[in-house]
Amino acid sequence: MVFDLGGVLIDWNPRHLYRPLFEDEAEMEWFLTEVCSPAWHAPHDRGVPTAPSCAELVAEHPELAELIWAWSKRSEEMVAGVDGGSLEVLRDVKETGLPCYALTNMEAETYPLRFGRFPFLSWFDGTVVSGQEGMAKPEPAIFTLLLDRFGLTSTTTLMIDDTKENLETAGTLGIQTILFHSSHQLRVELEAAGVLPGA
């Protein structure tokens, strides 16, 4: 079984950092849409360090320098904690003896910080971190890398992710998928699939 981290097990959202820094919610949303946008952030998940890209962005928006630098210097404030229900699901799956892996879009520089912060990250039999590989979901290559590195067969591998596009790619490779909405929903689906025993 393969778990995504952010959005499934780890509560990562830039709004956890930025909400206290903005008096107006709409201004924060503008900033996260137009300045430190998903498109701007995407290269970080492919290995580009955050500091140089923040410096480039500050040159374009000097009036927003402090807010932009916060992305790099205060990245751990984007993580509110762990989804306790999902952590229980992971623990229960591990107890069945089924090998568990992680496939995450995450910066190479932040993964070691989170590995030290969250002991459960050591429970996995293997982890693929996009920023360490120079590729990211939903690119097919990172799914193929996961399968090849750990000797997994796609048709007997189940991927849990909160992003539909990622699972669509996994599905084209023959990987079974569950779109994550909540830990309760995940548990129900795993029980229905026979992965976990029913209540």
C-alpha positions as CSV (number, residue, x, y, z in Angstrom):
1,M,0.0,0.0,0.0
2,V,1.3,3.5,-0.9
3,F,0.3,6.6,1.1
4,D,0.5,10.2,0.0
5,L,1.7,12.4,2.9
6,G,0.4,15.9,2.6
7,G,-3.4,16.0,2.7
8,V,-3.6,12.4,3.8
9,L,-1.4,12.0,6.9
10,I,0.1,15.4,7.3
11,D,-2.0,18.6,7.4
12,W,0.1,20.8,5.1
13,N,-1.4,24.1,3.9
14,P,0.4,27.4,3.3
15,R,-2.7,29.1,4.9
16,H,-1.6,27.8,8.3
17,L,1.5,30.0,7.9
18,Y,-0.1,33.0,6.1
19,R,-3.4,33.4,7.8
20,P,-1.9,35.1,10.9
21,L,0.2,37.3,8.6
22,F,-2.8,38.8,6.8
23,E,-5.6,40.9,8.3
24,D,-7.7,40.2,5.2
25,E,-8.5,36.7,4.0
26,A,-9.1,37.9,0.4
27,E,-5.6,39.5,0.4
28,M,-4.1,36.2,1.6
29,E,-5.9,34.3,-1.2
30,W,-4.7,36.8,-3.8
31,F,-1.1,36.4,-2.5
32,L,-1.3,32.6,-2.7
33,T,-2.9,32.7,-6.1
34,E,-0.8,35.4,-7.8
35,V,2.5,35.7,-5.9
36,C,3.5,32.5,-4.0
37,S,1.2,30.6,-6.4
38,P,0.9,26.8,-7.0
39,A,2.7,27.3,-10.3
40,W,5.5,29.2,-8.6
41,H,5.8,26.5,-5.9
42,A,5.7,23.5,-8.3
43,P,9.4,23.5,-9.1
44,H,10.2,23.2,-5.4
45,D,8.6,19.8,-5.4
46,R,10.9,18.9,-8.2
47,G,14.1,19.8,-6.3
48,V,14.5,23.6,-6.9
49,P,15.5,25.2,-3.5
50,T,13.1,27.7,-2.1
51,A,15.6,30.4,-1.2
52,P,16.7,31.3,-4.7
53,S,13.2,31.3,-6.0
54,C,12.1,33.5,-3.1
55,A,14.9,35.9,-3.9
56,E,13.8,36.2,-7.5
57,L,10.2,36.8,-6.5
58,V,11.3,39.5,-3.9
59,A,13.0,41.3,-6.8
60,E,9.7,41.4,-8.6
61,H,7.6,42.3,-5.5
62,P,9.9,44.1,-3.1
63,E,7.0,45.4,-1.1
64,L,6.0,41.8,-0.3
65,A,9.6,40.7,0.7
66,E,8.8,39.6,4.3
67,L,5.8,37.6,3.2
68,I,7.6,35.9,0.3
69,W,10.7,35.0,2.5
70,A,8.3,33.5,5.0
71,W,7.7,30.7,2.5
72,S,11.3,29.6,2.7
73,K,12.2,30.6,6.3
74,R,9.1,29.5,8.1
75,S,8.0,26.5,6.0
76,E,7.3,24.2,9.0
77,E,4.5,26.6,10.1
78,M,2.6,25.4,7.0
79,V,2.2,22.0,8.8
80,A,-0.5,22.0,11.4
81,G,0.2,18.5,12.5
82,V,-1.0,14.9,11.7
83,D,-4.4,13.5,10.8
84,G,-4.9,11.2,13.8
85,G,-7.5,9.1,12.1
86,S,-5.2,8.5,9.1
87,L,-2.3,7.7,11.4
88,E,-4.5,5.0,13.0
89,V,-5.3,3.6,9.6
90,L,-1.6,3.4,8.7
91,R,-0.8,1.7,12.0
92,D,-3.6,-0.8,11.5
93,V,-2.5,-1.6,8.0
94,K,1.1,-2.0,9.2
95,E,-0.2,-4.5,11.8
96,T,-1.7,-6.7,9.1
97,G,1.8,-7.2,7.7
98,L,1.1,-5.5,4.4
99,P,4.2,-3.4,3.3
100,C,3.5,0.3,3.3
101,Y,5.3,2.9,1.3
102,A,5.0,6.7,0.9
103,L,5.0,8.7,-2.3
104,T,5.0,12.4,-1.7
105,N,5.4,15.7,-3.5
106,M,7.7,17.5,-1.0
107,E,10.7,19.7,-1.1
108,A,14.1,18.0,-0.6
109,E,14.9,20.6,2.0
110,T,11.8,20.1,4.1
111,Y,11.5,16.3,4.1
112,P,14.3,15.8,6.6
113,L,12.7,18.4,9.0
114,R,9.4,16.5,8.9
115,F,11.1,13.1,9.2
116,G,12.6,14.4,12.5
117,R,9.3,15.9,13.5
118,F,7.0,13.0,12.9
119,P,8.2,9.6,14.1
120,F,5.6,7.7,11.9
121,L,7.6,8.6,8.8
122,S,10.0,5.9,9.8
123,W,7.3,3.3,9.7
124,F,7.3,3.1,5.9
125,D,9.1,0.3,4.2
126,G,10.3,2.9,1.6
127,T,9.6,6.5,0.7
128,V,9.9,8.4,-2.6
129,V,10.2,12.2,-2.1
130,S,9.7,14.2,-5.3
131,G,12.2,16.9,-4.5
132,Q,14.9,14.3,-4.1
133,E,14.1,12.7,-7.4
134,G,13.6,15.8,-9.7
135,M,10.2,14.6,-10.7
136,A,6.7,14.9,-9.1
137,K,3.2,13.6,-9.2
138,P,1.2,13.4,-11.4
139,E,4.2,12.6,-13.8
140,P,4.1,8.9,-14.7
141,A,7.9,8.6,-14.2
142,I,7.7,9.0,-10.4
143,F,5.1,6.2,-10.1
144,T,7.3,4.0,-12.3
145,L,10.3,4.9,-10.1
146,L,8.4,3.8,-7.0
147,L,7.4,0.5,-8.5
148,D,10.8,-0.3,-9.8
149,R,12.8,0.8,-6.7
150,F,10.8,-1.3,-4.3
151,G,10.0,-4.2,-6.7
152,L,6.2,-3.6,-6.6
153,T,3.7,-5.0,-9.0
154,S,1.3,-2.3,-10.1
155,T,-1.8,-4.5,-10.1
156,T,-1.2,-5.6,-6.4
157,T,-0.3,-2.0,-5.3
158,L,-2.9,0.3,-3.8
159,M,-2.3,4.1,-3.8
160,I,-4.1,6.5,-1.5
161,D,-3.9,10.2,-2.5
162,D,-6.1,13.3,-2.0
163,T,-5.5,14.5,-5.6
164,K,-7.6,13.1,-8.4
165,E,-5.0,13.8,-11.1
166,N,-2.3,11.8,-9.2
167,L,-4.6,8.8,-9.0
168,E,-5.6,9.1,-12.7
169,T,-1.9,8.7,-13.6
170,A,-1.5,5.8,-11.2
171,G,-4.5,4.1,-12.7
172,T,-3.1,4.2,-16.2
173,L,-0.1,2.2,-14.8
174,G,-2.5,-0.4,-13.4
175,I,-2.2,0.7,-9.8
176,Q,-5.3,0.4,-7.7
177,T,-6.4,3.7,-6.2
178,I,-8.5,5.3,-3.4
179,L,-9.2,9.0,-3.5
180,F,-8.8,10.3,0.1
181,H,-11.6,12.5,1.6
182,S,-11.4,11.6,5.3
183,S,-9.8,9.0,7.5
184,H,-13.2,7.5,8.2
185,Q,-13.9,7.1,4.5
186,L,-10.5,5.6,4.0
187,R,-11.1,3.1,6.7
188,V,-14.5,2.1,5.3
189,E,-13.0,1.6,1.8
190,L,-10.1,-0.5,3.2
191,E,-12.5,-2.6,5.2
192,A,-14.7,-3.1,2.1
193,A,-11.6,-4.1,0.1
194,G,-10.6,-6.6,2.8
195,V,-7.4,-4.9,3.6
196,L,-8.6,-4.1,7.2
197,P,-10.9,-6.3,9.2
198,G,-14.4,-4.9,9.6
199,A,-15.6,-3.4,12.9
